[in-house]
């Protein structure tokens, strides 16, 4: 997946460049602010669905941030030859696992949920290298389709942050909230496009700060949670009891890991091309091991399966700050936030319309990168054009038509309710069928029949107008 501009891998922004400490810190904070809301939303939603108390949900949030920080550092710096893609990657809890986690918790209990997550992670680690071997089946046709669907799908998430999640609330779709998000969007646009050097790269952070300043007189900053939060919070291993391993639950979590692998593979291919360091099979395998490791740690520390956050992929493309040491600093900050809940509560106080405003820029950037990638898929070929159209259409169906697959078995909903997973599975399968068998050539021959021998005495054709 190519970036929008050629990348000079010898530039001071290449992945292995060590920036001055103050720039590492500022850019690292920017990444954390971008992903924080998405990361903590998973434990908040799960806690509400599982009927957990406020103190228990707070524990889950701390564990979530801690694991996300550890895995982000592993993905950025590497863990020997075992784990880590060594790319500027930020990870966080994935919504892919939400439905099966809730179902397992209700049917078998939290001990089974975390036990199946732990064992699913172990199985995922074992599958990482075999899964990475199929990277040649992820050409621009597949990766570009997935990125396009990812970007378009996440725009809806940004919109949800701006208008709110409860249509019955008095503040739902409030014009003032929309105006705040618009102001943040304009500041990000001006800084990124008209700014020079570091000011352009910090456009997202500047927009967030301006949004917070505007939100103060609007009464949108609530610091009550900060005063109630503890200064120190260390997650307790197996807080809910000894893990259990029901076969059905383990199978469900293993399917979740495969879906996460498909998403992460597309994201790593994207970030590799954006930074000018294309991902090798070994890079992908180590990155997928990182995903599996997140599930193992989550099972022990009462957290959630992590995946690569695509909003941060968009931030890397938008800012052109490619150093993996920046995201390593982000990981360290997340660990601190996980161990010091009061700091985490302070970040959580950022109003959602502010986060949604910058999210529109970052998520749309991902979609544009996907479109740019698809340009390498030879769109003049009607076979490729049709495969891409079908895959994008199928991937966006569950995004634009809520509840479409609610009557399907819960195990099937793991794949069907995720537009990203559905697009990846569809594009991967269609590319395999039509571009790696004789079926594609047969179709191309039917659409482009061999020319017949022309009559030398026939008049020249009339030029088309």
C-alpha positions in Angstrom: 0.0 0.0 0.0 1.8 3.1 -1.1 1.8 6.4 0.7 0.6 9.5 -1.0 4.1 10.8 -1.5 7.4 9.1 -2.1 9.2 8.3 1.1 12.9 8.9 1.6 14.0 6.1 3.9 17.2 8.0 4.7 15.3 11.1 5.9 15.3 12.1 9.6 11.7 10.8 9.8 12.5 7.2 8.9 11.4 4.5 11.3 14.7 3.9 13.0 15.5 7.6 13.6 15.9 8.7 17.2 14.3 12.2 17.5 15.3 14.6 20.3 13.6 13.6 23.6 11.2 16.6 23.7 9.9 15.8 20.2 9.6 12.2 21.1 7.5 13.2 24.1 5.2 15.7 22.3 4.5 13.3 19.3 4.1 10.4 21.7 1.4 12.4 23.7 -0.3 13.3 20.4 -0.7 9.6 19.5 -2.1 8.8 23.0 -4.7 11.6 22.8 -5.7 10.3 19.4 -6.3 6.7 20.5 -7.3 7.1 24.1 -11.1 7.4 23.7 -11.2 4.3 21.4 -9.1 2.3 23.8 -11.2 3.0 26.9 -14.5 2.7 25.1 -14.1 -1.1 24.9 -14.0 -1.7 28.7 -16.8 0.9 29.2 -19.1 -0.8 26.7 -18.2 -4.3 28.0 -18.7 -3.3 31.6 -22.1 -1.9 30.9 -23.2 -5.0 28.9 -21.9 -7.4 31.5 -23.5 -5.5 34.4 -20.2 -4.7 36.2 -19.9 -2.1 38.9 -18.1 1.3 38.5 -15.1 0.2 40.5 -14.7 -3.0 38.5 -15.0 -1.1 35.2 -12.3 1.3 36.5 -10.1 -1.8 37.1 -10.7 -3.0 33.6 -9.7 0.4 32.2 -6.4 0.5 34.1 -5.6 -3.1 32.9 -6.6 -2.1 29.3 -4.3 0.9 29.2 -1.4 -1.1 30.8 -1.6 -4.0 28.3 -2.1 -1.6 25.4 1.1 0.3 26.5 3.1 -2.9 26.9 2.1 -4.3 23.5 2.6 -0.9 21.8 6.2 -0.9 23.1 6.7 -4.5 22.0 5.4 -3.7 18.5 7.5 -0.5 18.2 10.8 -1.8 19.7 10.5 -5.5 19.2 11.0 -8.4 21.7 14.1 -10.1 20.2 13.2 -12.3 17.3 10.0 -13.4 19.0 7.5 -10.5 18.8 7.1 -6.9 17.5 6.9 -5.5 13.9 9.4 -2.7 14.8 7.2 -0.1 13.1 5.5 3.0 14.4 2.5 1.2 15.7 0.0 2.0 18.5 -2.2 -0.8 19.8 -5.4 -0.8 21.8 -8.5 -2.9 22.6 -10.4 -4.1 19.6 -14.2 -4.1 19.2 -13.9 -7.3 17.1 -13.9 -9.4 20.3 -16.8 -7.4 22.0 -19.8 -9.6 20.9 -18.1 -13.0 21.7 -16.8 -11.7 25.0 -20.2 -10.6 26.1 -21.8 -13.9 25.0 -19.1 -15.9 26.8 -19.4 -13.8 29.9 -23.2 -14.3 30.1 -23.1 -18.0 29.2 -20.0 -19.2 31.1 -18.8 -16.4 33.3 -15.9 -14.0 33.4 -13.5 -16.8 34.4 -14.3 -18.6 31.2 -14.1 -15.4 29.1 -10.6 -14.6 30.3 -9.5 -18.3 30.2 -10.7 -18.6 26.5 -9.0 -15.3 25.7 -5.7 -16.5 27.2 -5.8 -19.8 25.4 -6.9 -18.1 22.2 -3.8 -15.9 22.4 -1.6 -18.9 22.8 -3.2 -20.5 19.7 -2.8 -17.2 17.9 0.9 -17.1 18.7 1.3 -20.6 17.2 -0.6 -19.5 14.0 1.3 -16.2 13.5 4.1 -17.5 11.2 1.8 -19.7 9.1 -0.6 -16.8 8.7 2.2 -14.5 7.7 3.1 -16.9 4.9 0.1 -15.9 2.9 1.1 -12.2 2.6 1.6 -12.6 -1.1 -2.2 -13.0 -1.3 -2.6 -9.5 0.0 -1.8 -7.4 -3.1 -2.9 -3.8 -3.5 -6.3 -5.1 -4.7 -6.9 -6.6 -1.2 -5.0 -4.2 1.0 -6.4 -1.2 -0.7 -9.9 -2.4 -0.4 -9.5 -3.1 3.3 -8.0 0.3 4.0 -10.8 2.0 2.1 -13.4 0.2 4.1 -11.5 0.9 7.3 -11.4 4.6 6.7 -15.0 4.9 5.6 -16.2 2.8 8.6 -14.3 4.8 11.1 -15.8 8.1 9.8 -19.0 6.9 11.3 -17.2 6.4 14.6 -16.0 10.0 14.5 -19.5 11.2 13.7 -20.8 9.3 16.7 -18.3 11.0 19.0 -19.5 14.4 17.7 -23.3 13.9 18.0 -23.3 11.5 20.9 -24.5 7.9 21.4 -27.9 8.4 23.0 -30.6 9.8 20.6 -32.8 10.5 23.6 -30.3 12.8 25.3 -30.9 16.5 25.3 -27.4 17.1 24.0 -27.6 14.6 21.1 -26.6 16.3 17.9 -26.4 19.7 19.6 -25.4 22.4 17.1 -22.9 23.7 19.6 -21.1 20.3 19.7 -21.1 20.1 15.9 -19.7 23.7 15.8 -17.0 22.7 18.2 -16.0 19.7 16.1 -16.0 21.9 13.0 -13.7 24.4 14.7 -11.3 21.6 15.7 -11.4 20.3 12.1 -10.6 23.8 10.7 -7.6 24.2 13.1 -6.3 20.8 12.1 -6.7 21.6 8.4 -5.0 25.1 8.7 -2.1 23.8 10.8 -1.5 20.7 8.6 -1.8 22.5 5.2 -0.4 25.9 6.0 2.0 25.1 8.8 5.7 24.5 8.3 7.9 21.8 9.8 7.0 20.8 13.3 3.9 23.0 13.4 2.4 21.0 10.5 3.3 17.7 12.2 1.7 18.8 15.4 -1.5 20.0 13.7 -3.6 17.3 15.4 -2.3 18.1 18.9 -2.8 21.8 18.4 -6.4 21.2 17.2 -7.0 19.1 20.3 -5.7 21.8 22.6 -7.7 24.5 20.9 -10.8 22.3 21.1 -10.3 21.9 24.9 -9.9 25.6 25.4 -13.1 26.3 23.5 -14.9 23.5 25.4 -14.1 25.0 28.8 -16.6 28.0 28.7 -19.1 25.6 27.0 -19.2 23.6 30.2 -18.0 20.4 28.4 -15.0 19.7 30.7 -16.0 17.5 33.6 -13.1 16.8 36.0 -15.2 15.0 38.7 -13.7 11.7 37.6 -10.2 13.0 38.1 -10.7 13.8 41.7 -12.4 10.4 42.4 -9.6 8.4 40.6 -6.9 6.8 42.6 -3.2 7.8 42.2 -2.0 4.2 42.0 -3.7 1.2 40.6 -2.0 -2.1 39.9 -4.1 -4.8 38.0 -4.4 -8.1 39.9 -3.8 -11.2 37.8 -6.9 -13.4 37.5 -9.0 -10.9 39.5 -12.2 -12.8 38.8 -10.8 -16.2 39.7 -8.9 -19.1 38.1 -9.4 -19.3 34.3 -11.7 -21.8 32.8 -11.6 -23.1 29.2 -14.9 -24.2 27.7 -14.3 -25.6 24.2 -17.0 -23.4 22.6 -15.6 -20.3 24.1 -12.0 -21.2 23.1 -13.1 -21.8 19.5 -14.9 -18.4 19.5 -11.8 -16.5 20.8 -9.6 -18.4 18.3 -11.8 -17.1 15.5 -11.5 -13.6 17.0 -7.7 -13.9 16.8 -7.9 -14.9 13.1 -10.1 -11.9 12.3 -7.7 -9.6 14.3 -4.8 -11.1 12.3 -6.5 -10.2 9.0 -7.0 -6.6 10.2 -3.5 -6.3 11.6 -1.9 -7.7 8.4 -3.5 -5.0 6.3 -2.5 -2.3 8.8 1.1 -3.4 9.0 1.3 -3.5 5.2 -0.1 0.0 5.1 2.3 1.4 7.8 5.2 -0.3 6.2 4.6 1.3 2.8 3.7 4.7 4.4 7.1 4.8 6.2 9.1 3.4 3.3 9.9 0.2 5.2 7.8 -2.6 3.5 6.9 -5.4 5.9 8.6 -8.7 5.3 7.1 -12.1 6.3 9.2 -12.0 9.5 8.0 -8.5 10.3 4.4 -9.5 9.9 4.8 -12.7 11.9 6.4 -10.9 14.8 3.6 -8.3 14.6 1.0 -11.0 14.7 2.8 -12.7 17.7 2.3 -9.3 19.4 -1.4 -9.6 18.8 -1.4 -13.1 20.3 0.7 -11.9 23.2 -1.8 -9.1 23.9 -4.6 -11.8 24.3 -2.4 -13.8 26.7 -1.6 -10.8 28.9 -5.2 -9.7 28.7 -6.4 -13.1 29.9 -4.0 -12.8 32.9 -4.5 -9.1 33.8 -8.3 -8.9 33.1 -7.9 -6.7 29.9 -8.9 -7.1 26.2 -7.4 -8.3 23.0 -5.4 -5.6 21.3 -5.1 -4.6 17.6 -3.3 -1.9 15.6 -5.2 1.3 15.9 -5.8 2.6 12.4 -6.4 6.2 13.6 -2.8 6.2 14.6 -1.8 4.8 11.2 -3.7 7.8 9.8 -1.7 10.1 12.1 1.6 8.7 10.9 0.6 9.3 7.3 -0.8 12.8 8.1 2.2 14.0 10.2 4.9 12.1 8.3 6.6 11.4 11.6 7.8 7.8 11.0 10.0 7.1 14.0 9.0 4.0 15.9 10.5 5.5 19.0 7.7 8.0 19.0 5.1 5.2 19.4 7.4 3.5 21.9 7.1 6.6 24.1 3.3 6.5 23.5 3.4 2.9 24.9 5.3 4.1 28.0 2.8 6.9 28.5 -0.1 4.3 28.3 1.7 2.2 30.9 1.9 5.2 33.3 -1.8 6.0 32.6 -2.7 2.3 33.4 -0.7 2.4 36.7 -1.9 6.0 37.7 -5.6 6.1 37.1 -5.8 9.8 37.9 -3.8 10.7 34.9 -6.0 8.4 32.7 -9.1 10.2 34.0 -7.6 13.5 33.1 -7.1 12.4 29.5 -10.6 10.9 29.5 -12.0 14.4 30.3 -11.4 15.6 26.8 -14.8 16.2 25.2 -15.9 13.7 22.6 -16.7 16.3 20.0 -13.1 17.4 20.1 -11.8 13.9 19.6 -14.4 13.4 16.8 -13.3 16.5 15.0 -9.7 15.4 14.6 -10.9 11.8 14.0 -12.7 12.9 10.8 -9.3 14.0 9.4 -7.4 10.9 10.5 -10.0 8.4 9.4 -10.6 10.0 6.1 -6.8 10.0 5.5 -6.9 6.2 5.9 -9.6 6.0 3.2 -7.6 8.2 0.9 -4.6 6.0 1.4 -6.7 3.0 0.5 -7.9 4.7 -2.7 -4.3 5.6 -3.6 -3.4 2.0 -3.0 -6.2 0.7 -5.3 -4.7 2.8 -8.2 -1.9 0.1 -8.3 -4.5 -2.7 -8.8 -5.0 -1.9 -12.5 -8.5 -0.6 -12.4 -8.7 -0.7 -16.2 -9.1 -4.5 -15.8 -12.8 -5.2 -15.5 -12.1 -8.3 -13.4 -10.2 -6.3 -10.8 -12.6 -3.5 -10.9 -15.5 -5.8 -10.2 -13.7 -7.6 -7.4 -13.0 -4.3 -5.7 -16.5 -3.1 -6.1 -18.1 -6.2 -4.7 -15.6 -6.3 -1.7 -16.2 -2.7 -0.8 -20.0 -3.1 -1.1 -20.0 -6.2 1.0 -17.7 -4.7 3.6 -19.9 -1.6 4.0 -23.2 -3.4 4.3 -23.0 -4.1 8.1 -21.6 -0.6 8.6 -24.5 1.2 6.8 -27.3 -1.3 7.7 -27.3 -1.9 11.4 -28.7 -5.2 12.7 -28.6 -6.9 9.3 -27.0 -10.0 10.7 -28.6 -10.0 14.2 -30.6 -13.2 13.4 -27.6 -15.2 12.4 -25.8 -17.5 15.0 -23.6 -15.6 17.4 -20.5 -17.4 16.2 -21.2 -16.1 12.6 -21.8 -12.6 13.8 -18.1 -12.4 14.8 -17.2 -12.1 11.1 -20.5 -10.7 9.6 -20.9 -7.7 11.9 -17.4 -6.5 11.2 -17.3 -4.6 7.9 -13.5 -4.6 8.0 -13.3 -8.4 8.5 -16.0 -9.0 5.9 -14.2 -6.8 3.3 -10.9 -8.5 4.0 -12.4 -12.0 3.7 -14.3 -11.1 0.5 -11.4 -9.4 -1.2 -8.9 -12.1 -0.2 -11.2 -14.9 -1.4 -12.2 -13.2 -4.7 -8.6 -12.3 -5.5 -7.6 -15.9 -4.8 -10.3 -17.3 -7.0 -10.0 -14.9 -9.9 -6.3 -14.0 -9.9 -4.7 -17.3 -8.9 -6.7 -19.7 -11.0 -7.6 -20.0 -14.7 -11.1 -18.5 -13.9 -9.8 -15.0 -14.1 -8.1 -15.4 -17.4 -11.3 -17.1 -18.7 -13.3 -14.1 -17.6 -10.8 -11.7 -19.2 -10.9 -13.6 -22.4 -14.7 -13.4 -22.5 -14.6 -9.6 -22.0 -11.7 -9.1 -24.3 -12.1 -11.6 -27.2 -9.1 -12.0 -29.5 -9.3 -9.8 -32.6 -10.3 -11.4 -35.8 -8.4 -11.0 -39.1 -9.5 -7.7 -40.7 -10.7 -7.5 -44.3 -8.0 -5.5 -46.1 -10.6 -4.0 -48.4 -12.9 -2.8 -45.6 -13.1 0.9 -45.0 -11.4 2.4 -41.9 -13.6 2.6 -38.9 -15.2 6.0 -38.1 -13.4 7.5 -35.1 -15.4 7.6 -31.9 -16.5 10.9 -30.6 
